[in-house]
Amino acid sequence: MRVVIIGAGQVGESIAADLDESNEVIVVEEDPERCEELTYGLDVLTINGDGTSVDTLEEAGVADADMVIASTDDDETNIVACSTVKAISEAFTIARVKKTEYLKTWRRSNTAFGIDFMVCTNLLTAQSIVRVVGLPGALDVDPFAGGKVQMAEFEVAPDSDVAGQTVAEADRFDSLTFAALLREDAVIIPTGETVIEGEDRLVVIGSPGSVREFASTVASIDEQDEVNEVVVVGGSEVGYHVARLFEERDVSVRYIEQDADRARELAEDLPNAVVLQSDATDVDFLEREHIADADVLVSTLDSDEKNLLACLLSKRLGVGRTVSIVDSDPYIDLFETVGVDVAISPRAVVAEEITRFTREGTAENVALIESDKAEVIEIEVGEDSPLAGRTILDSVADLPERVVFGAITRNGAFVTPRGDTVIEAGDHVVAFAPADVAEGLTARL
């Protein structure tokens, strides 16, 4: 597939890195230094120029492109670029936007602006935050098979029940598979004898009920309480959607916004939330308002440093769990190391969504584990699939090593995969695979 990516920021670079091995990738970027960096860092062709210019797009070969992804930091540039591409080629166009108003307009016809697929950073980030907060101790959560299967990644708390146990001892759940352990930079496919250590990152696949039950086992004692009250900090669009989505789930929301005009707007738009106009890094204010009583604090300020400070102060005062958006990807590990429970990068979220969409031609659904370490793939088994009519034990012998069958759904019902389970045509299989074998696996199945 010939793919043109407009914009070589963090999102564009991440998408290019995911696609360059098996596709012809051309990146259009205005900054010549970024062009040079990508040329040396990835196996891609770079074109220095404006992605909204017809001349530049023609130089990039969009007339022969299968897909054009506009991923700059500017909504209007991405929209104009896609519209221009549509005027001169038949390429499938994908646009990244931040404002949900553009998404609303596009959804009215699904062809507005000449865009075939639109991803909204702010809405996707808010949805990701709410999914993670809804599952105690989770770092990442993704649904599969229409919601009948769930993948979740947890960091094993040192005081949790499973720390120090073998996988066989921890495997007490009927419809749950331990897919992998992420220990430092290694992806470990566990056996029954593998010992789970505190601070391991554990990927499980199972029914939503079993995953939730497991969450109460693997999370720390402080994280196991049900979420009844959330504090949202920062009047950004991400913050607004986080508050709105929690309200829809009947979770009590208190909102802290420093700007008086924005605080007034939020109070009007979120009539069930308590909106407080103040600085969320003011300790006296946090103590006076008993912020420590909240189960979770989500910080969505436009400054990474202020988000970190708000989370650490609230954690010190006694808030059970903190979640922060992080604008600079290199800060993610730092945030989680110094005490923020979950750090979420909006750029990483939208890059993953676009990569996921580009893979859906060969898979029903894809989730990326920690951006690039592994994938969880959902595949509908066809009549001619090498899986059809065979047991999992027989199938695994013909597949790359380290592939784990996490779940199967058959006629809408959950099936726990075991060695003697016979896979049937029409089944939906959810499998875990390290990154180096994932793409080959999808093509093979």
Buried (B, 14 or more C-beta within 10 A) or exposed (E): EBBBBBBBBBBBBBBBBBBBEEBBBBBBBBEEEBBEBBEEEBEBBBBBBBBBBEEBBEBBBBEEBBBBBBBBBBBEBBBBBBBBBBEEBEBBBBBBBBBBEBBEBBEEEEEBBBBBBBBBBBBBBBBBBBBBBBBBBBBBBBBBBEEBBBBBBBBBBEEBBBBBBBBEBBBBBEBBBBBBBBBEEEBBBBEEEBBBBBEBBBBBBBBBBBBBBBBBBBBBEBBBBEBEBBBBBBBBBBBBBBBBBBBEEEBBBBBBBBEEEBBEBBBEEBEEBBBBBBBBBBEEBBEEBEBBBBBBBBBBBEEBEBBBBBBBBBBEBEBBBBBBBBBEBEBBEBBBEEEBBBBBBBBBBBBBBBBBBBBEEBBBBBBBBBBEBBBBBBBBBEEEBBBBBBBBEBBBEEBBEBBBBBBBBBEEEBBBBEEEBEBBEEBBBBBBBBBEBBBEBBEBB
